[in-house]
């Protein structure tokens, strides 16, 4: 199983702009202002497309996609900061291996109907060799993100669990009651919508810092403790959990190669990813509010 690559082929909005914010000196003293920035390659009668107008319109027309891209870019930056803090460096050979796996998968998917060059021209208006560095960069960033996420879980402590998932609160309450009365958790596996990936139906160890009530209950949990019924924000399903193992915080990280191998066998869980994002958002004071009204009314203007 290869590490999952999130965000392949996304629109690189901020990589397509010219220049960046600058500081200007005014008669009233130093004042921070934003220089006009235009999107490279887009102009009308010599006037460039204002970057802020472009981003605002993208967010207005494609709000869900813009929010996901913003979250992805924030996640990448938080992972970069965490990698610096933890001294995590992804070995070049592992990036090479991940990229080769991606390229092989692309070629297999295209089959005899197309070539990587034809696909890249149709998607990016560029040859495959020209866009390869961007795909490789995103793969490297995703590997780094997964490693620092798993590293944080190891350093703060993890738990192994059974999770039983249902769409009905009453069924979840019945499960919790039967487990509290001593029912064998494995007997519930056939009733759960999504059994765990381990051979015994349990889930691999995850951070005990899960979102909401689950994380609060897990801070001082012991083996056999029942968690739930709980419903995570944004979920329609209900969960009941049983703690199967406690893994205390580790004093130091194992080699990066060990973490990468672990991630291949135990990919990042959605709850684990959400917990890490929320924790890092607090650590680095993150804001992800992208306004549709932040752009100027005049979308095209001359560089100043």
Backbone as CSV, one residue per row, in Angstrom:
resi,resn,N_x,N_y,N_z,CA_x,CA_y,CA_z,C_x,C_y,C_z
1,UNK,0.856,-1.196,0.000,0.000,0.000,0.000,0.888,1.240,0.000
2,UNK,0.641,2.155,-0.842,1.435,3.377,-0.895,0.767,4.455,-0.075
3,UNK,1.584,5.423,0.371,1.030,6.537,1.122,0.097,7.334,0.242
4,UNK,-1.026,7.744,0.809,-2.033,8.459,0.032,-1.562,9.872,-0.258
5,UNK,-1.791,10.301,-1.485,-1.382,11.637,-1.919,-2.609,12.517,-1.979
6,UNK,-2.660,13.500,-1.105,-3.818,14.388,-1.019,-3.517,15.677,-1.767
7,UNK,-4.427,16.063,-2.644,-4.301,17.359,-3.307,-3.568,17.331,-4.628
8,UNK,-3.415,16.156,-5.275,-2.743,16.103,-6.570,-3.508,16.939,-7.585
9,UNK,-2.806,17.778,-8.305,-3.425,18.525,-9.391,-4.222,19.727,-8.957
10,UNK,-4.066,20.202,-7.701,-4.836,21.369,-7.266,-4.315,22.618,-7.939
11,UNK,-5.172,23.638,-7.977,-4.821,24.904,-8.605,-3.847,25.661,-7.732
12,UNK,-2.670,25.990,-8.275,-1.643,26.668,-7.498,-1.829,28.174,-7.603
13,UNK,-2.842,28.698,-6.921,-3.197,30.107,-7.055,-2.029,31.011,-6.678
14,UNK,-1.479,30.776,-5.492,-0.489,31.718,-5.004,0.867,31.542,-5.676
15,UNK,1.093,30.419,-6.327,2.337,30.254,-7.057,2.302,30.918,-8.416
16,UNK,1.130,31.421,-8.819,1.005,32.005,-10.149,1.057,33.520,-10.139
17,UNK,1.309,34.119,-8.959,1.300,35.575,-8.891,2.709,36.131,-9.035
18,UNK,2.781,37.398,-9.340,4.052,38.079,-9.504,4.337,38.876,-8.243
19,UNK,5.541,38.723,-7.712,5.942,39.543,-6.583,5.232,39.153,-5.311
20,UNK,5.329,40.039,-4.294,4.711,39.795,-3.008,4.565,41.086,-2.255
21,UNK,4.039,41.031,-1.010,3.838,42.232,-0.231,5.161,42.947,0.020
22,UNK,5.138,44.255,0.022,6.332,45.045,0.288,6.025,46.096,1.338
23,UNK,7.072,46.687,1.906,6.928,47.781,2.850,7.317,49.078,2.172
24,UNK,6.497,50.107,2.318,6.808,51.400,1.746,6.978,52.422,2.860
25,UNK,7.871,53.375,2.648,8.094,54.438,3.596,7.266,55.654,3.184
26,UNK,6.479,56.202,4.098,5.673,57.378,3.818,6.134,58.539,4.684
27,UNK,5.634,59.753,4.404,6.026,60.929,5.156,5.612,60.807,6.619
28,UNK,4.570,60.041,6.908,4.117,59.888,8.283,4.829,58.757,9.014
29,UNK,5.836,58.139,8.362,6.589,57.064,8.988,6.375,55.757,8.263
30,UNK,6.964,54.683,8.832,6.849,53.363,8.199,5.403,52.894,8.264
31,UNK,4.876,52.479,7.147,3.482,52.009,7.073,3.426,50.805,6.150
32,UNK,2.740,49.759,6.618,2.646,48.536,5.821,1.528,48.690,4.791
33,UNK,1.869,48.502,3.513,0.884,48.545,2.449,1.091,47.350,1.547
34,UNK,0.098,46.993,0.809,0.189,45.866,-0.104,0.359,46.367,-1.527
35,UNK,1.452,45.970,-2.157,1.679,46.340,-3.536,0.662,45.642,-4.421
36,UNK,0.304,46.300,-5.512,-0.588,45.655,-6.463,0.060,44.385,-6.979
37,UNK,-0.676,43.278,-6.945,-0.176,42.004,-7.445,-1.135,41.515,-8.511
38,UNK,-0.585,41.038,-9.603,-1.434,40.552,-10.682,-1.107,39.104,-10.981
39,UNK,-2.110,38.411,-11.504,-1.941,37.004,-11.859,-1.161,36.913,-13.161
40,UNK,-0.078,36.172,-13.145,0.778,36.071,-14.325,0.005,35.487,-15.506
41,UNK,0.137,36.117,-16.668,-0.439,35.583,-17.894,-1.852,36.020,-18.177
42,UNK,-2.446,36.860,-17.313,-3.820,37.326,-17.538,-3.822,38.852,-17.554
43,UNK,-4.190,39.451,-18.716,-4.200,40.910,-18.844,-5.191,41.322,-19.927
44,UNK,-5.716,42.526,-19.783,-6.607,43.130,-20.772,-6.107,44.537,-21.067
45,UNK,-5.706,44.767,-22.322,-5.244,46.094,-22.729,-4.138,46.601,-21.806
46,UNK,-3.242,45.686,-21.425,-2.102,46.067,-20.598,-2.368,46.065,-19.111
47,UNK,-3.613,45.886,-18.705,-3.951,45.866,-17.274,-3.978,44.427,-16.772
48,UNK,-3.288,44.165,-15.663,-3.227,42.818,-15.121,-4.413,42.494,-14.227
49,UNK,-4.708,41.206,-14.106,-5.787,40.738,-13.243,-5.312,40.792,-11.797
50,UNK,-5.981,41.591,-10.990,-5.602,41.757,-9.592,-5.745,40.435,-8.842
51,UNK,-4.705,40.057,-8.124,-4.691,38.768,-7.433,-5.784,38.680,-6.376
52,UNK,-5.978,39.751,-5.620,-6.997,39.722,-4.578,-8.398,39.586,-5.182
53,UNK,-8.623,40.232,-6.321,-9.912,40.100,-6.998,-10.111,38.668,-7.482
54,UNK,-9.057,38.077,-7.993,-9.134,36.700,-8.491,-9.475,35.724,-7.359
55,UNK,-8.776,35.857,-6.236,-9.023,34.966,-5.101,-10.439,35.151,-4.566
56,UNK,-10.885,36.405,-4.462,-12.236,36.673,-3.967,-13.294,36.058,-4.881
57,UNK,-13.106,36.177,-6.176,-14.062,35.602,-7.117,-14.038,34.078,-7.083
58,UNK,-12.846,33.495,-6.965,-12.756,32.039,-6.841,-13.532,31.556,-5.616
59,UNK,-13.394,32.280,-4.510,-14.093,31.890,-3.294,-15.599,32.067,-3.437
60,UNK,-16.028,33.062,-4.214,-17.464,33.301,-4.411,-18.078,32.236,-5.325
61,UNK,-17.380,31.915,-6.416,-17.914,30.975,-7.397,-17.721,29.525,-6.954
62,UNK,-16.588,29.231,-6.310,-16.275,27.865,-5.869,-15.977,27.862,-4.369
63,UNK,-16.973,28.116,-3.521,-16.702,28.250,-2.086,-16.162,26.974,-1.445
64,UNK,-16.721,25.820,-1.791,-16.271,24.570,-1.179,-14.844,24.236,-1.599
65,UNK,-14.561,24.367,-2.905,-13.231,24.061,-3.411,-12.193,25.027,-2.839
66,UNK,-12.581,26.307,-2.734,-11.660,27.307,-2.187,-11.358,27.034,-0.722
67,UNK,-12.383,26.651,0.035,-12.182,26.343,1.451,-11.269,25.136,1.616
68,UNK,-11.450,24.122,0.768,-10.611,22.928,0.854,-9.166,23.241,0.473
69,UNK,-8.987,24.062,-0.564,-7.633,24.440,-0.972,-6.961,25.269,0.113
70,UNK,-7.708,26.207,0.710,-7.157,27.014,1.794,-6.726,26.131,2.949
71,UNK,-7.576,25.182,3.322,-7.247,24.268,4.421,-6.008,23.439,4.088
72,UNK,-5.912,22.993,2.836,-4.759,22.205,2.421,-3.465,23.004,2.516
73,UNK,-3.520,24.267,2.092,-2.320,25.100,2.135,-1.940,25.448,3.573
74,UNK,-2.944,25.677,4.425,-2.670,25.926,5.841,-2.063,24.689,6.478
75,UNK,-2.615,23.520,6.166,-2.092,22.273,6.704,-0.639,22.061,6.292
76,UNK,-0.325,22.360,5.039,1.042,22.204,4.553,1.999,23.112,5.310
77,UNK,1.576,24.349,5.572,2.442,25.286,6.286,2.614,24.870,7.747
78,UNK,1.558,24.407,8.390,1.687,23.940,9.771,2.615,22.735,9.839
79,UNK,2.513,21.851,8.850,3.398,20.686,8.816,4.849,21.111,8.625
80,UNK,5.074,22.134,7.819,6.448,22.636,7.625,7.016,23.171,8.943
81,UNK,6.194,23.935,9.665,6.642,24.482,10.949,6.907,23.367,11.962
82,UNK,6.041,22.359,11.974,6.239,21.233,12.874,7.484,20.435,12.506
83,UNK,7.739,20.283,11.216,8.932,19.557,10.789,10.188,20.289,11.256
84,UNK,10.169,21.611,11.214,11.305,22.380,11.721,11.456,22.183,13.233
85,UNK,10.335,22.218,13.938,10.376,22.080,15.396,10.875,20.704,15.817
86,UNK,10.461,19.670,15.093,10.817,18.296,15.451,12.050,17.785,14.712
87,UNK,12.626,18.640,13.866,13.807,18.246,13.070,13.502,17.032,12.197
88,UNK,12.351,17.062,11.544,11.939,15.976,10.655,12.315,16.323,9.224
89,UNK,13.062,15.445,8.581,13.445,15.602,7.175,13.110,14.303,6.450
90,UNK,12.314,14.393,5.396,11.942,13.197,4.639,13.099,12.818,3.714
91,UNK,13.594,11.589,3.799,14.708,11.181,2.933,14.337,11.272,1.446
92,UNK,15.296,11.696,0.656,15.064,11.870,-0.780,14.621,10.571,-1.433
93,UNK,15.194,9.441,-1.001,14.829,8.183,-1.643,13.368,7.809,-1.397
94,UNK,12.800,8.260,-0.244,11.394,7.964,-0.002,10.490,8.850,-0.857
95,UNK,10.920,10.087,-1.113,10.170,10.944,-2.025,10.247,10.369,-3.435
96,UNK,11.458,9.910,-3.821,11.623,9.295,-5.146,10.692,8.095,-5.299
97,UNK,10.625,7.289,-4.260,9.794,6.091,-4.314,8.313,6.445,-4.423
98,UNK,7.890,7.449,-3.652,6.493,7.876,-3.699,6.147,8.441,-5.073
99,UNK,7.066,9.234,-5.646,6.787,9.801,-6.956,6.756,8.718,-8.025
100,UNK,7.661,7.747,-7.952,7.673,6.666,-8.937,6.381,5.865,-8.873
101,UNK,5.881,5.644,-7.649,4.621,4.929,-7.494,3.476,5.727,-8.110
102,UNK,3.470,7.050,-7.883,2.433,7.892,-8.471,2.509,7.880,-9.993
103,UNK,3.718,8.013,-10.533,3.881,8.039,-11.986,3.450,6.712,-12.599
104,UNK,3.829,5.609,-11.959,3.420,4.298,-12.470,1.894,4.158,-12.449
105,UNK,1.277,4.665,-11.382,-0.170,4.602,-11.298,-0.843,5.438,-12.377
106,UNK,-0.260,6.605,-12.671,-0.808,7.455,-13.718,-0.722,6.768,-15.074
107,UNK,0.433,6.183,-15.366,0.619,5.503,-16.647,-0.346,4.326,-16.778
108,UNK,-0.526,3.584,-15.667,-1.442,2.443,-15.699,-2.881,2.908,-15.912
109,UNK,-3.235,4.030,-15.301,-4.597,4.544,-15.440,-4.855,5.043,-16.861
110,UNK,-3.854,5.667,-17.464,-4.021,6.166,-18.826,-4.092,5.027,-19.834
111,UNK,-3.357,3.939,-19.554,-3.348,2.805,-20.473,-2.817,3.188,-21.837
112,UNK,-3.394,2.581,-22.869,-2.932,2.850,-24.236,-3.661,4.029,-24.871
113,UNK,-4.596,4.636,-24.139,-5.391,5.714,-24.721,-4.685,7.058,-24.703
114,UNK,-3.645,7.193,-23.862,-2.976,8.482,-23.752,-1.580,8.285,-23.175
115,UNK,-0.784,9.336,-23.235,0.554,9.340,-22.656,0.606,10.407,-21.572
116,UNK,1.592,10.332,-20.664,1.721,11.384,-19.655,1.843,12.785,-20.255
117,UNK,2.548,12.896,-21.385,2.664,14.207,-22.033,1.311,14.703,-22.524
118,UNK,0.527,13.818,-23.143,-0.800,14.212,-23.637,-1.719,14.583,-22.470
119,UNK,-1.654,13.796,-21.409,-2.473,14.083,-20.229,-2.085,15.420,-19.609
120,UNK,-0.791,15.667,-19.471,-0.329,16.912,-18.862,-0.686,18.118,-19.728
121,UNK,-0.605,17.954,-21.047,-0.965,19.067,-21.936,-2.451,19.381,-21.814
122,UNK,-3.277,18.351,-21.724,-4.714,18.569,-21.619,-5.095,19.179,-20.278
123,UNK,-4.383,18.812,-19.220,-4.730,19.272,-17.874,-4.025,20.567,-17.501
124,UNK,-2.735,20.686,-17.886,-1.922,21.817,-17.416,-1.348,22.677,-18.531
125,UNK,-1.613,22.295,-19.780,-1.036,23.015,-20.915,0.486,23.046,-20.835
126,UNK,1.061,21.932,-20.440,2.519,21.803,-20.317,2.875,20.327,-20.435
127,UNK,4.118,20.042,-20.828,4.578,18.668,-20.929,4.755,18.062,-19.539
128,UNK,4.753,16.741,-19.475,4.859,16.046,-18.210,6.138,16.426,-17.470
129,UNK,7.258,16.532,-18.196,8.516,16.865,-17.526,8.477,18.259,-16.901
130,UNK,7.602,19.123,-17.414,7.507,20.477,-16.871,6.674,20.538,-15.596
131,UNK,5.682,19.661,-15.473,4.830,19.672,-14.279,5.285,18.657,-13.233
132,UNK,6.188,17.761,-13.607,6.671,16.756,-12.662,7.179,17.361,-11.359
133,UNK,7.972,18.453,-11.392,8.470,19.015,-10.125,7.358,19.443,-9.176
134,UNK,6.236,19.943,-9.721,5.128,20.346,-8.853,4.471,19.132,-8.201
135,UNK,4.285,18.076,-8.973,3.705,16.859,-8.394,4.642,16.257,-7.352
136,UNK,5.903,16.263,-7.648,6.884,15.738,-6.688,6.870,16.577,-5.405
137,UNK,6.760,17.897,-5.557,6.723,18.775,-4.389,5.515,18.453,-3.510
138,UNK,4.346,18.259,-4.136,3.151,17.956,-3.350,3.266,16.599,-2.669
139,UNK,3.858,15.634,-3.338,4.082,14.340,-2.713,4.995,14.470,-1.502
140,UNK,6.081,15.224,-1.637,7.012,15.419,-0.532,6.323,16.124,0.636
141,UNK,5.504,17.117,0.327,4.789,17.839,1.377,3.810,16.933,2.101
142,UNK,3.159,16.041,1.367,2.199,15.146,1.986,2.877,14.104,2.869
143,UNK,4.025,13.616,2.429,4.795,12.699,3.270,5.212,13.393,4.564
144,UNK,5.678,14.640,4.443,6.099,15.390,5.625,4.921,15.595,6.580
145,UNK,3.765,15.945,6.029,2.572,16.139,6.854,2.224,14.874,7.627
146,UNK,2.199,13.738,6.946,1.826,12.499,7.608,2.825,12.111,8.695
147,UNK,4.109,12.341,8.430,5.129,11.976,9.418,5.017,12.849,10.661
148,UNK,4.860,14.175,10.501,4.793,15.022,11.695,3.500,14.769,12.465
149,UNK,2.422,14.414,11.762,1.179,14.069,12.449,1.376,12.835,13.316
150,UNK,1.937,11.798,12.749,2.159,10.568,13.502,3.202,10.778,14.595
151,UNK,4.193,11.615,14.327,5.209,11.916,15.340,4.578,12.593,16.547
152,UNK,3.662,13.536,16.300,3.008,14.225,17.408,2.197,13.244,18.249
153,UNK,1.522,12.308,17.588,0.734,11.314,18.320,1.623,10.458,19.218
154,UNK,2.776,10.081,18.717,3.695,9.263,19.516,4.227,10.049,20.719
155,UNK,4.485,11.324,20.533,5.074,12.136,21.598,4.050,12.510,22.669
156,UNK,2.754,12.504,22.317,1.722,12.884,23.285,0.956,11.695,23.837
157,UNK,1.146,10.513,23.272,0.473,9.318,23.755,-0.664,8.890,22.842
158,UNK,-0.830,7.576,22.696,-1.840,7.045,21.782,-2.705,5.996,22.492
159,UNK,-3.799,5.675,21.840,-4.684,4.629,22.347,-5.070,3.713,21.195
160,UNK,-5.247,2.442,21.513,-5.840,1.498,20.576,-7.306,1.324,20.940
161,UNK,-8.181,1.203,19.930,-9.616,1.170,20.214,-10.392,0.294,19.255
162,UNK,-11.516,-0.206,19.752,-12.605,-0.639,18.897,-13.518,0.571,18.707
163,UNK,-13.974,0.785,17.474,-15.024,1.775,17.217,-16.194,1.061,16.570
164,UNK,-17.374,1.286,17.110,-18.595,0.724,16.528,-19.453,1.885,16.056
165,UNK,-19.840,1.844,14.793,-20.453,3.002,14.138,-21.841,2.637,13.629
166,UNK,-22.798,3.525,13.891,-24.176,3.324,13.459,-24.806,4.668,13.114
167,UNK,-25.846,4.614,12.328,-26.563,5.835,11.982,-27.682,6.156,12.952
168,UNK,-27.918,5.293,13.944,-29.030,5.467,14.867,-28.533,5.626,16.307
169,UNK,-28.964,6.701,16.959,-28.570,6.952,18.342,-29.044,5.834,19.263
170,UNK,-30.266,5.338,19.060,-30.802,4.296,19.937,-29.950,3.029,19.874
171,UNK,-29.487,2.692,18.680,-28.639,1.507,18.562,-27.313,1.732,19.275
172,UNK,-26.742,2.933,19.145,-25.495,3.248,19.827,-25.676,3.169,21.345
173,UNK,-26.806,3.651,21.847,-27.088,3.570,23.282,-27.208,2.122,23.727
174,UNK,-27.832,1.300,22.895,-27.961,-0.128,23.227,-26.594,-0.795,23.272
175,UNK,-25.722,-0.458,22.308,-24.370,-1.002,22.308,-23.625,-0.612,23.586
176,UNK,-23.684,0.678,23.928,-22.960,1.152,25.105,-23.439,0.441,26.365
177,UNK,-24.744,0.281,26.480,-25.298,-0.389,27.660,-24.844,-1.841,27.738
178,UNK,-24.849,-2.538,26.608,-24.450,-3.945,26.607,-22.954,-4.096,26.897
179,UNK,-22.158,-3.160,26.410,-20.726,-3.212,26.697,-20.461,-2.931,28.169
180,UNK,-21.183,-1.959,28.728,-21.038,-1.676,30.154,-21.428,-2.893,30.997
181,UNK,-22.359,-3.698,30.467,-22.814,-4.892,31.193,-21.873,-6.076,31.001
182,UNK,-20.823,-5.906,30.188,-19.820,-6.965,30.034,-19.821,-7.675,28.701
183,UNK,-20.547,-7.190,27.730,-20.587,-7.864,26.431,-19.212,-7.827,25.767
184,UNK,-18.845,-8.898,25.100,-17.575,-8.970,24.367,-17.630,-8.006,23.180
185,UNK,-16.703,-7.026,23.094,-16.732,-6.060,21.984,-16.721,-6.718,20.605
186,UNK,-16.024,-7.836,20.460,-15.913,-8.466,19.148,-17.264,-8.957,18.637
187,UNK,-18.208,-9.184,19.552,-19.519,-9.655,19.121,-20.324,-8.557,18.436
188,UNK,-19.838,-7.302,18.516,-20.531,-6.186,17.888,-20.012,-5.876,16.478
189,UNK,-18.952,-6.557,16.091,-18.315,-6.211,14.821,-19.255,-6.369,13.633
190,UNK,-20.098,-7.373,13.664,-21.003,-7.602,12.552,-22.114,-6.559,12.476
191,UNK,-22.366,-5.867,13.581,-23.424,-4.860,13.610,-22.921,-3.481,13.219
192,UNK,-21.614,-3.259,13.335,-21.042,-1.938,13.048,-20.966,-1.686,11.553
193,UNK,-21.201,-0.443,11.164,-21.139,-0.088,9.742,-19.727,-0.196,9.189
194,UNK,-18.720,0.146,10.014,-17.337,0.165,9.541,-16.442,-0.507,10.571
195,UNK,-16.210,-1.817,10.469,-15.259,-2.477,11.375,-13.842,-1.942,11.150
196,UNK,-13.010,-2.065,12.172,-11.637,-1.599,12.059,-10.810,-2.445,11.105
197,UNK,-9.689,-1.898,10.618,-8.875,-2.606,9.618,-7.975,-3.701,10.185
198,UNK,-7.779,-3.725,11.493,-6.938,-4.767,12.073,-7.625,-6.132,11.967
199,UNK,-6.852,-7.215,11.970,-7.446,-8.550,11.830,-8.543,-8.844,12.850
200,UNK,-8.437,-8.271,14.061,-9.457,-8.524,15.081,-10.602,-7.520,15.029
201,UNK,-10.596,-6.628,14.013,-11.663,-5.649,13.875,-11.438,-4.353,14.625
202,UNK,-10.322,-4.245,15.327,-10.016,-3.011,16.050,-9.319,-2.021,15.122
203,UNK,-9.053,-0.822,15.656,-8.398,0.231,14.883,-6.954,0.396,15.353
204,UNK,-6.035,0.789,14.449,-4.652,1.032,14.851,-4.575,2.154,15.884
205,UNK,-3.496,2.227,16.649,-3.350,3.285,17.651,-3.441,4.679,17.020
206,UNK,-4.159,5.565,17.700,-4.277,6.956,17.262,-4.020,7.865,18.456
207,UNK,-3.827,9.129,18.168,-3.638,10.112,19.229,-4.821,10.089,20.189
208,UNK,-4.519,10.251,21.473,-5.615,10.339,22.438,-6.242,11.732,22.434
209,UNK,-5.663,12.657,21.664,-6.185,14.020,21.590,-7.203,14.141,20.454
210,UNK,-8.214,13.278,20.494,-9.265,13.339,19.489,-10.176,14.542,19.747
211,UNK,-10.951,14.958,18.740,-11.800,16.142,18.918,-12.896,15.926,19.967
212,UNK,-13.286,17.018,20.627,-14.466,17.051,21.471,-14.448,16.115,22.666
213,UNK,-15.629,15.541,22.946,-15.828,14.709,24.135,-14.921,13.487,24.137
214,UNK,-14.682,12.911,22.965,-13.838,11.714,22.894,-12.446,12.013,23.435
215,UNK,-11.858,13.139,23.018,-10.534,13.498,23.508,-10.517,13.747,25.001
216,UNK,-11.573,14.372,25.519,-11.666,14.624,26.956,-11.728,13.312,27.732
217,UNK,-12.508,12.373,27.243,-12.664,11.090,27.935,-11.394,10.251,27.861
218,UNK,-10.618,10.425,26.791,-9.438,9.587,26.589,-8.211,10.062,27.364
219,UNK,-8.249,11.285,27.896,-7.067,11.804,28.576,-6.650,10.931,29.754
220,UNK,-7.604,10.417,30.487,-7.290,9.577,31.652,-7.919,8.191,31.521
221,UNK,-8.081,7.754,30.292,-8.760,6.474,30.049,-7.866,5.290,30.397
222,UNK,-8.508,4.184,30.696,-7.809,2.935,30.920,-8.333,1.872,29.975
223,UNK,-7.627,0.765,29.887,-8.051,-0.330,29.014,-9.429,-0.823,29.449
224,UNK,-10.323,-0.988,28.481,-11.669,-1.445,28.745,-12.689,-0.335,28.908
225,UNK,-12.238,0.912,28.960,-13.183,2.017,29.147,-14.082,2.176,27.930
226,UNK,-15.353,2.462,28.176,-16.338,2.667,27.123,-16.436,4.161,26.832
227,UNK,-16.385,4.525,25.577,-16.499,5.919,25.143,-17.766,6.059,24.304
228,UNK,-18.689,6.921,24.729,-19.872,7.172,23.915,-21.161,6.681,24.557
229,UNK,-22.234,6.818,23.767,-22.283,7.231,22.357,-21.865,8.693,22.164
230,UNK,-21.125,8.945,21.098,-20.719,10.296,20.755,-20.950,10.509,19.263
231,UNK,-21.107,11.770,18.912,-21.263,12.150,17.511,-20.311,13.307,17.257
232,UNK,-19.336,13.092,16.387,-18.380,14.146,16.079,-19.037,15.220,15.232
233,UNK,-18.573,16.444,15.404,-19.128,17.574,14.661,-19.063,17.303,13.161
234,UNK,-20.185,17.499,12.487,-20.245,17.288,11.049,-20.604,15.874,10.643
235,UNK,-20.608,14.927,11.610,-20.950,13.539,11.306,-22.448,13.299,11.496
236,UNK,-22.988,12.385,10.717,-24.364,11.939,10.915,-24.413,10.658,11.735
237,UNK,-23.302,9.950,11.773,-23.271,8.674,12.475,-22.926,8.862,13.951
238,UNK,-23.241,7.827,14.714,-22.916,7.783,16.141,-21.861,6.708,16.366
239,UNK,-21.018,6.934,17.368,-19.932,6.006,17.657,-19.957,5.589,19.123
240,UNK,-19.566,4.344,19.327,-19.275,3.833,20.661,-17.879,3.218,20.591
241,UNK,-17.014,3.598,21.522,-15.638,3.111,21.506,-15.297,2.300,22.732
242,UNK,-14.342,1.389,22.570,-13.802,0.613,23.684,-12.281,0.701,23.604
243,UNK,-11.652,1.164,24.662,-10.194,1.285,24.696,-9.577,-0.098,24.839
244,UNK,-8.673,-0.451,23.920,-8.031,-1.772,23.954,-6.582,-1.723,24.418
245,UNK,-5.941,-0.546,24.305,-4.538,-0.448,24.696,-4.182,1.013,24.947
246,UNK,-3.230,1.224,25.852,-2.721,2.559,26.153,-1.232,2.588,25.812
247,UNK,-0.848,3.539,24.982,0.551,3.710,24.617,1.019,5.063,25.170
248,UNK,1.830,5.056,26.229,2.237,6.320,26.863,3.110,7.161,25.929
249,UNK,3.265,8.451,26.229,4.122,9.313,25.402,5.534,8.759,25.295
250,UNK,6.104,8.878,24.115,7.465,8.403,23.880,8.450,9.535,24.117
251,UNK,9.583,9.201,24.686,10.587,10.214,25.013,11.260,10.766,23.771
252,UNK,11.411,9.944,22.760,12.020,10.395,21.509,11.418,9.641,20.334
253,UNK,11.538,10.254,19.165,10.939,9.667,17.973,11.798,8.545,17.412
254,UNK,11.175,7.534,16.819,11.951,6.522,16.091,12.481,7.125,14.796
255,UNK,13.354,6.420,14.092,13.838,6.933,12.804,12.691,7.219,11.846
256,UNK,12.898,8.206,10.972,11.854,8.604,10.026,11.419,7.431,9.165
257,UNK,12.364,6.568,8.797,12.024,5.409,7.969,11.007,4.509,8.665
258,UNK,11.116,4.391,10.000,10.165,3.575,10.760,8.770,4.196,10.707
259,UNK,8.707,5.520,10.850,7.413,6.200,10.786,6.797,6.066,9.396
260,UNK,7.608,6.177,8.375,7.096,6.039,7.009,6.575,4.632,6.750
261,UNK,7.291,3.642,7.233,6.823,2.262,7.076,5.512,2.043,7.833
262,UNK,5.419,2.615,9.025,4.194,2.492,9.814,3.014,3.127,9.084
263,UNK,3.251,4.272,8.458,2.189,4.968,7.748,1.714,4.189,6.528
264,UNK,2.602,3.442,5.901,2.183,2.624,4.768,1.222,1.531,5.218
265,UNK,1.465,0.991,6.411,0.613,-0.089,6.925,-0.578,0.431,7.711
266,UNK,-0.427,1.625,8.293,-1.488,2.216,9.100,-1.666,3.675,8.681
267,UNK,-2.378,3.921,7.573,-2.555,5.294,7.086,-3.230,6.182,8.121
268,UNK,-3.076,7.480,7.932,-3.659,8.454,8.845,-5.180,8.304,8.862
269,UNK,-5.750,8.189,10.039,-7.196,8.093,10.213,-7.805,9.492,10.139
270,UNK,-9.054,9.567,9.665,-9.708,10.866,9.504,-9.817,11.610,10.829
271,UNK,-10.138,10.904,11.923,-10.224,11.556,13.222,-8.859,12.026,13.699
272,UNK,-7.846,11.210,13.436,-6.481,11.571,13.791,-6.062,12.847,13.063
273,UNK,-6.405,12.931,11.774,-6.060,14.104,10.975,-6.778,15.341,11.491
274,UNK,-8.051,15.195,11.823,-8.819,16.335,12.323,-8.273,16.823,13.657
275,UNK,-7.941,15.877,14.556,-7.408,16.255,15.865,-6.098,17.011,15.714
276,UNK,-5.230,16.538,14.815,-3.946,17.219,14.608,-4.161,18.619,14.057
277,UNK,-5.064,18.765,13.093,-5.310,20.075,12.488,-5.814,21.059,13.548
278,UNK,-6.731,20.628,14.386,-7.264,21.517,15.416,-6.192,21.887,16.444
279,UNK,-5.357,20.923,16.802,-4.292,21.193,17.766,-3.273,22.167,17.188
280,UNK,-2.851,21.939,15.952,-1.874,22.823,15.336,-2.464,24.206,15.055
281,UNK,-3.765,24.272,14.788,-4.406,25.571,14.569,-4.331,26.428,15.821
282,UNK,-4.438,25.780,16.985,-4.276,26.522,18.243,-2.816,26.896,18.472
283,UNK,-1.929,25.987,18.163,-0.504,26.245,18.406,0.013,27.388,17.551
284,UNK,-0.422,27.454,16.304,0.112,28.451,15.378,-0.892,29.572,15.065
285,UNK,-1.942,29.678,15.873,-2.926,30.769,15.756,-3.387,30.922,14.307
286,UNK,-4.041,29.901,13.808,-4.439,29.835,12.400,-5.787,30.498,12.168
287,UNK,-5.927,31.165,11.041,-7.205,31.672,10.569,-7.416,31.160,9.152
288,UNK,-8.634,30.682,8.861,-8.934,30.171,7.520,-10.157,30.856,6.930
289,UNK,-10.435,32.072,7.381,-11.596,32.815,6.877,-11.233,33.510,5.572
290,UNK,-11.701,32.974,4.468,-11.440,33.529,3.147,-12.697,34.263,2.690
291,UNK,-12.595,35.596,2.522,-13.769,36.407,2.225,-13.986,36.555,0.726
292,UNK,-15.256,36.484,0.324,-15.607,36.728,-1.074,-15.668,38.219,-1.389
293,UNK,-15.531,39.054,-0.363,-15.664,40.496,-0.544,-14.339,41.228,-0.325
294,UNK,-13.236,40.469,-0.330,-11.940,41.069,-0.029,-11.251,41.652,-1.253
295,UNK,-11.781,41.386,-2.443,-11.137,41.876,-3.666,-11.618,43.261,-4.048
296,UNK,-10.837,43.996,-4.839,-11.243,45.320,-5.299,-12.362,45.219,-6.331
297,UNK,-13.144,46.278,-6.473,-14.222,46.275,-7.457,-13.677,46.324,-8.872
298,UNK,-12.493,46.924,-9.047,-11.844,46.971,-10.364,-10.883,45.793,-10.440
299,UNK,-11.277,44.747,-11.165,-10.479,43.524,-11.181,-9.188,43.678,-11.951
300,UNK,-9.211,44.467,-13.042,-8.010,44.650,-13.861,-7.466,46.058,-13.628
301,UNK,-6.191,46.127,-13.273,-5.585,47.440,-13.077,-4.111,47.393,-13.445
302,UNK,-3.555,48.547,-13.730,-2.151,48.642,-14.107,-1.291,48.514,-12.852
303,UNK,-0.132,47.872,-12.994,0.793,47.719,-11.858,1.242,49.117,-11.410
304,UNK,1.316,49.266,-10.108,1.744,50.542,-9.551,3.075,50.360,-8.863
